[in-house]
Amino acid sequence: MKAVIGSGNPGKLVELAQELRAAGFEPVSGADFSVEAEETGATPRENAEIKAKAYARASGLPAIAMDSGLFLEELPMADPRQPGTHVRRMGGKRLSDEEMIAHYAALAKSLGGSALCHWVTGFAAALPDGTVLSGDDAEGQPLRWKFRLVSEPGGEPLPGKPLSCISVEGDTGRYVNENGGSEGASAERRAAYRKKAAALLCRLLRKGENS
């Protein structure tokens, strides 16, 4: 069965395609559809639901989508510098990859050169009729999944992951973009939530068959 990956991000497309194939689906790129999903949710999970439903409607196929929020642990949630769900949107503007790197490197510099952070990823699966299931990885994250944003870039960012060149793994002390991002705690975390997202799509399809 075909399933649409609700994203145009090259990194997410590659990673989710692998998980969908392993779960028995034929992945279809979200880049093949003209979709405008305004991410107005208060949480990554809500934004993932919005995107999944939009791609399912546009394609007429089951869809899966994810959205991530970035949280700097030394900043209060009410601090305007706290990214949260607005990782790429600042001051009403969508930042390019280069602008993102510059913005977050400057933010890390203003906090002493580095800042302890964690990601929260929401994921959702939707059917064309609007039925949706969703989840997130906000709870139960091990300490090793935390990392540091730093002010000095280390090499080139991974495709679709601009902050990988200024993110340092908490467990290894290495930049996330080293070794293609295939090792370390960040790779472990990505594998964990991708598997959860693919399993969610399977559960949704079973629910549709039994309804």
Secondary structure, 3 states (H helix, E strand, C coil): CEEEECCCCHHHHHHHHHHHHHCCCEEEEHHHCCCCCCCCCCCHHHHHHHHHHHHHHHHCCCEEEEEEEEEECCCCCCCCCCCECCCCEECCEECCHHHHHHHHHHHHHHCCCEEEEEEEEEEEEECCCCCEEEEECCCCCCHHHCEEEECCCCCCCECCEHHHHHEEECCCCCECCHHHHCCCHHHHHHHHHHHHHHHHHHHHHHHHHHC
